[in-house]
Amino acid sequence: MMELKEVLIEDFLPLPESQYDFKFIEFNRVLKLVESDELLLIGVCDPENHSLLSRLQQFHDVPVEFCLISESDLHLYLSRSLGIGDASGADDDKESPEFSLDKIANDAPVVNFVNSILLDAVRRGASDIHFESFSDKMMVRFRIDGILININTLSADRFPAVSARVKIMADLNIMERRKPQDGRISVSLGGQVLDLRVSTIPIARGESIVLRLFNKSDAPQQLTDLGLSEDSSLLIDSICRSPNGLFLVTGPTGSGKTTTLGAILRKINSAEKKIITVEDPIENEIPGISQIQTNEKIGITFADILRRILRQDPDIIMIGEIRDSETAEMAVKAALTGHFVISTLHTNDSTASVQRLLNMGVEPFLLAAVLRGVVAQRLVRKLCSVCKVKAEPEKHVLRMLASFGLDVKEYYRPCGCKNCNNTGYKGRIAIIEGFDSDSSLEELISSSATTGDLLKYLKDGRGFQPLLYDGCLKISEGLTTIEEVLRVV
């Protein structure tokens, strides 16, 4: 038996920042106590595990010494210093890859707290949960219908427990607080599965953790669910009838591009067509469509997958996002070889997407040959149907509507009630602008025309209407307010 001196972990606090992964600590019952250029002191619970001790000595480049720590001391340290509740049962609720939110009554307080936050977010229809740590407080905020709402403000010393719990659920390194981390969580609630994308990033005096919620059951399924105007629906229908080419949906983060893509795919999906998607992550599973998840950690990138799926004989390819020149090149190549390619791009309006692709290195004559159409969109909050009140439109509203030749059909103002969390708004609808290509537009793109030249041609020759027009149309129909439209456009 190896004789080791027994020590208390608290005598070595604070521990080295480059600590072992949490799961490694729990499984092997070891902990770094002191680390320097000359020595690494490791606390172990089982001195007879010679294989582990030998591997640790070989793994590290500095001399390694061991001392004995008790299992109770190790668990006490993990529960108190790292703030994970009862460390010995931290993963007891991980009965499957999904965490159940329905069983929270007998769990540790921190588990109860995190689960209750997730439940509240789902019930309120939040798209994001923000846990933020500052020097004197911890804030919990929900993004509901595009607006951040403060839900709770707690003492800053509560944050380490919440951070550790979320990281355990997302299978992240609980010890890492200096570098950003990304992960995913699947939770079950009432028979439904909710996917969460987790992002952690260090900030001054703390950490910010954001959970993006993907509630598949609540996501709009069809184009008719997006609240599109008749002109917008006809434009998308026309572009989607193209047998090949490139169709882009543009807008900033959170403007509903992925939801629109999903609705388009459901519309054009049929047994006669093979559709393959490349996504990061797969947000909505669609029956009858082959969906591929990228994984840059192991080299499975958008461009890499695109090279291979061209051999899968697809008719339609959906790319989650064109984010670099390599992906743009592959998308154009796929469109040139007879495929219909649908993707998203981060631009402020539809016409700017042409210049964006040219800046990525796409040749003007190639882009002119493959581009079939572009739509740009934003999401505006809808007036709450329960509490909205009929009102007389203000003069500036009438002037703005008149500038687009629109009359007020119905005009309402927000009020606020329990149904809409006293905001006056409930749910969101899309406002859209866009164009399809023609021979004149192809000539302009081939000659590297500026965004201004493209916009002038579309307005003068095609009757193009900007995002603001569609927003004013929604105002005139009593669906939203001028404040909402101006907020997003």
PyMOL commands that set and color helices and strands:
alter all, ss='L'
color gray80, all
select helices_A, chain A and resi 9-12+22-28+50-59+71-80+87-89+109-124+156-169+223-226+230-240+257-268+296-298+302-312+325-336+352-359+364-370+395-403+418-420+439-446+451-462+467-476+482-488
alter helices_A, ss='H'
color red, helices_A
select strands_A, chain A and resi 30-35+40-44+64-68+98-100+128-133+137-144+147-155+181-189+192-203+206-215+245-250+275-279+290-293+316-319+340-345+371-383+389-390+412-413+425-436
alter strands_A, ss='S'
color yellow, strands_A
deselect
rebuild
show_as cartoon
